[in-house]
Amino acid sequence: MSYLRSTLFYVGYILATIIWGGLSVLTAWILPFRTRFTFIIGYWTRFSLWWLKVTCGVRYQVEGLENLPDKPGLVFARHESTWETLFLQTLFAPQATLIKRELLLIPFFGWAFALLKPIAIDRKNPRGALKKLISDGRSRLDDDIWVVLFPEGTRMPADRLGRFQAGGAALAIAADAPITVIGHNAGQYWPAHEFLKKPGTIKVRIAEPIYPEGRDSKHLTSAAREVMFELVAPINSQLTHQD
C-alpha cells in the first residue's frame, strides 16, 4: 500500500509540474512579479502539498507563526527533504531562494523557476557565489522579497545538524536584516532520496527573529545554528551537533 500511495503521489506531482511549468513558461512572463509568483508557485505548491496529504497521509502543524517579522528578511530553514522547499513557498511570498544554478536547467520546473528571480550561484566558485548572494540578496530585500536559504548547504539526515555556511549571515549583516530560523522534522515522513513517504504530521517550528546587532558573520552564524538546534531537538531526540 505504501508503494501504491507513493506512486500515486509522484504521478500527480510530476504531471502537475509538467503542465503548470509549461503553462507558466508560456504565459507567466507577462505578469507583474508578485502576481507571477502566485501564479507559478502558489497554486502548484498548494496542490502538491494537498495531493501529498490525500495520497500519502502527510500533514503538517506549524508553531510560532506569531514570530514572523512584519517586513521581509532572511529565512534559514532546515533542509531534510523536498517537502520544505514546497512548504516554505506558501509561507514566505514572494521569495527569492538561494539555489545552485544547475536547477534552472531542469525541464519545465527550472524554466518556470527562472521567472521568479532566484539567487542562482555557481558552487564551484565560492568567492563569486558569496558576492552574488550579497548583491542579489540586498536587491531582493530592498524590493520586499524574502530571501530563503538552507544554511547547511545540502539535505541532512534527520538525526544530524550540519555546519552552517556563513554566507547568509554575511548578507544579513550587509542588509541589516533579521534572520528567521525554521526547524522541522520533514525527513521522518519524506526522507531524502527515498521513494516511499510515511504518513504522519510534520512539525514545523518558527523562532523569534535574530538581528545582527553588531555581531560578525561567525558569531551570527553560530547563534542561528544554536537556535536551529533548540527548535529541532524537541521533535527529534536523536539530533546531534555533529558537523
C-alpha positions as CSV (number, residue, x, y, z in Angstrom):
1,M,0.0,0.0,0.0
2,S,2.9,2.4,0.8
3,Y,4.3,1.8,-2.7
4,L,0.9,2.4,-4.3
5,R,0.3,5.6,-2.3
6,S,3.8,7.0,-3.1
7,T,3.4,6.1,-6.8
8,L,0.1,7.9,-7.0
9,F,1.7,10.9,-5.4
10,Y,4.5,11.1,-7.9
11,V,2.2,10.6,-10.9
12,G,0.1,13.6,-9.8
13,Y,3.2,15.6,-8.7
14,I,5.1,15.1,-12.0
15,L,2.0,15.7,-14.2
16,A,1.3,18.9,-12.3
17,T,4.9,20.1,-12.6
18,I,4.9,19.5,-16.4
19,I,1.5,21.0,-17.0
20,W,1.9,24.0,-14.7
21,G,5.6,24.5,-15.6
22,G,4.8,24.6,-19.3
23,L,1.8,26.9,-18.8
24,S,3.9,29.2,-16.7
25,V,6.7,29.5,-19.2
26,L,4.2,30.3,-21.9
27,T,2.2,32.9,-20.1
28,A,3.6,34.0,-16.7
29,W,6.4,36.1,-18.0
30,I,3.8,38.8,-19.0
31,L,2.6,39.1,-15.4
32,P,3.9,41.5,-12.7
33,F,6.4,39.8,-10.4
34,R,4.2,39.3,-7.4
35,T,1.3,38.0,-9.4
36,R,3.7,35.8,-11.3
37,F,5.0,34.3,-8.1
38,T,1.4,33.4,-7.0
39,F,0.6,32.0,-10.4
40,I,3.7,29.9,-10.8
41,I,4.4,28.8,-7.3
42,G,1.4,29.5,-5.1
43,Y,-1.1,27.2,-6.9
44,W,1.5,24.5,-7.8
45,T,2.9,24.1,-4.3
46,R,-0.5,24.1,-2.6
47,F,-1.7,21.4,-5.0
48,S,1.4,19.4,-4.3
49,L,1.0,19.6,-0.5
50,W,-2.7,18.8,-0.8
51,W,-2.0,15.8,-3.1
52,L,0.7,14.6,-0.6
53,K,-1.9,14.6,2.2
54,V,-4.5,12.8,0.1
55,T,-2.3,10.1,-1.3
56,C,0.3,9.6,1.5
57,G,-1.4,11.0,4.6
58,V,1.4,13.5,5.3
59,R,0.1,16.6,7.1
60,Y,1.9,19.4,8.9
61,Q,1.5,21.5,12.0
62,V,3.1,25.0,12.5
63,E,4.2,26.5,15.8
64,G,5.4,30.1,16.1
65,L,3.6,31.9,13.3
66,E,3.4,34.9,15.6
67,N,7.2,35.2,15.4
68,L,7.3,36.1,11.7
69,P,8.6,39.7,11.3
70,D,6.4,42.3,9.6
71,K,9.0,43.1,7.0
72,P,10.7,40.5,4.7
73,G,14.1,39.4,5.8
74,L,16.2,36.2,5.6
75,V,14.9,32.7,6.3
76,F,17.3,30.0,7.5
77,A,15.5,26.7,7.0
78,R,16.4,23.2,8.0
79,H,16.9,21.0,4.9
80,E,15.9,17.3,5.3
81,S,13.7,16.6,2.2
82,T,11.9,18.1,-0.7
83,W,8.9,18.9,1.4
84,E,10.2,22.1,3.0
85,T,11.0,23.5,-0.4
86,L,7.3,23.3,-1.2
87,F,6.0,24.4,2.2
88,L,8.3,27.5,2.5
89,Q,7.0,28.8,-0.8
90,T,3.5,29.0,0.8
91,L,4.7,30.7,4.0
92,F,7.0,33.3,2.6
93,A,5.7,35.0,-0.6
94,P,7.2,36.3,-2.7
95,Q,10.6,34.9,-2.0
96,A,14.0,34.5,-3.7
97,T,15.6,31.2,-3.0
98,L,19.3,30.6,-3.0
99,I,19.9,27.7,-5.4
100,K,22.6,26.1,-7.4
101,R,22.3,27.4,-11.0
102,E,22.1,23.9,-12.4
103,L,18.5,23.6,-11.1
104,L,17.4,26.2,-13.7
105,L,18.2,23.7,-16.5
106,I,15.6,21.1,-15.3
107,P,12.9,21.0,-18.0
108,F,9.6,22.7,-17.0
109,F,10.4,23.1,-13.3
110,G,13.7,25.0,-13.9
111,W,12.3,27.0,-16.8
112,A,9.4,28.3,-14.7
113,F,11.6,28.8,-11.6
114,A,13.9,31.1,-13.6
115,L,11.0,33.6,-13.9
116,L,10.9,34.0,-10.1
117,K,14.2,35.9,-9.5
118,P,16.0,33.1,-7.6
119,I,19.6,33.7,-6.5
120,A,21.3,31.1,-8.6
121,I,25.0,30.6,-7.7
122,D,27.9,28.6,-9.0
123,R,29.1,26.4,-6.1
124,K,32.4,25.8,-7.9
125,N,33.2,29.4,-7.4
126,P,32.7,30.2,-3.6
127,R,34.1,33.7,-3.8
128,G,31.9,34.7,-6.7
129,A,28.9,32.9,-5.1
130,L,29.2,34.9,-1.9
131,K,29.4,38.2,-3.9
132,K,26.3,37.3,-5.9
133,L,24.4,36.2,-2.8
134,I,25.1,39.6,-1.1
135,S,24.5,41.7,-4.2
136,D,21.3,39.9,-5.4
137,G,20.1,39.3,-1.8
138,R,20.3,43.0,-0.9
139,S,18.4,43.8,-4.1
140,R,15.7,41.3,-3.3
141,L,15.3,42.6,0.3
142,D,15.2,46.2,-0.9
143,D,12.2,45.1,-3.1
144,D,10.5,43.5,0.0
145,I,11.2,40.0,-1.2
146,W,12.1,37.3,1.3
147,V,15.5,35.6,0.9
148,V,15.3,31.9,1.7
149,L,18.3,29.6,2.1
150,F,19.4,26.4,3.6
151,P,22.4,27.2,5.7
152,E,23.6,23.6,5.9
153,G,24.1,23.7,2.1
154,T,22.6,20.3,1.4
155,R,20.0,17.9,2.7
156,M,20.9,16.5,6.0
157,P,19.9,13.2,7.8
158,A,17.1,13.8,10.3
159,D,19.4,13.0,13.3
160,R,22.3,15.3,12.3
161,L,22.7,19.1,12.4
162,G,25.4,20.1,10.0
163,R,27.7,23.1,9.9
164,F,26.2,26.4,8.8
165,Q,27.7,28.3,6.0
166,A,28.4,31.9,6.7
167,G,27.1,33.5,3.5
168,G,23.6,34.0,4.9
169,A,24.9,35.8,8.0
170,A,27.1,38.0,5.8
171,L,24.0,39.0,3.8
172,A,22.0,39.7,7.0
173,I,24.8,42.0,8.2
174,A,25.2,43.8,4.9
175,A,21.5,44.4,4.6
176,D,20.9,44.8,8.4
177,A,18.1,42.3,8.0
178,P,16.6,39.9,10.5
179,I,17.0,36.1,10.3
180,T,14.0,33.8,10.8
181,V,15.1,30.3,11.7
182,I,12.7,27.5,10.7
183,G,13.1,23.9,12.1
184,H,11.0,20.8,11.2
185,N,11.2,17.1,11.0
186,A,10.0,16.5,7.4
187,G,12.8,14.0,6.8
188,Q,11.0,11.5,9.0
189,Y,8.0,11.4,6.6
190,W,9.6,12.4,3.3
191,P,13.1,11.0,3.6
192,A,15.7,12.4,1.2
193,H,16.5,10.3,-1.8
194,E,13.8,7.7,-0.9
195,F,10.7,6.8,-2.9
196,L,8.3,5.9,0.0
197,K,6.5,8.5,2.0
198,K,5.4,7.8,5.6
199,P,2.0,9.0,6.9
200,G,2.1,11.4,9.8
201,T,2.2,15.0,10.9
202,I,5.3,17.1,10.2
203,K,6.0,19.6,12.9
204,V,7.3,23.0,11.9
205,R,8.8,25.4,14.5
206,I,9.5,29.1,13.9
207,A,11.8,31.0,16.2
208,E,11.8,34.7,17.0
209,P,13.9,36.8,14.5
210,I,17.6,37.1,15.1
211,Y,19.0,40.6,14.4
212,P,22.7,41.3,13.5
213,E,23.1,43.8,16.4
214,G,26.8,44.4,15.7
215,R,27.8,40.7,15.5
216,D,30.2,39.5,12.9
217,S,29.2,36.7,10.5
218,K,30.9,34.0,12.5
219,H,29.0,34.8,15.7
220,L,25.7,35.4,13.9
221,T,26.0,32.1,12.1
222,S,26.8,30.3,15.4
223,A,23.8,32.0,17.1
224,A,21.5,30.9,14.2
225,R,22.8,27.3,14.4
226,E,22.1,27.2,18.1
227,V,18.6,28.4,17.6
228,M,18.1,25.7,14.9
229,F,19.2,23.0,17.4
230,E,16.8,24.3,20.0
231,L,14.0,24.2,17.5
232,V,14.6,20.7,16.1
233,A,15.9,18.8,19.2
234,P,12.4,18.6,20.9
235,I,10.9,17.0,17.8
236,N,13.9,14.7,17.1
237,S,15.5,13.4,20.2
238,Q,18.4,11.8,18.1
239,L,19.6,15.1,16.7
240,T,23.2,15.9,17.3
241,H,25.6,18.9,16.8
242,Q,27.9,16.8,14.6
243,D,29.5,18.7,11.7
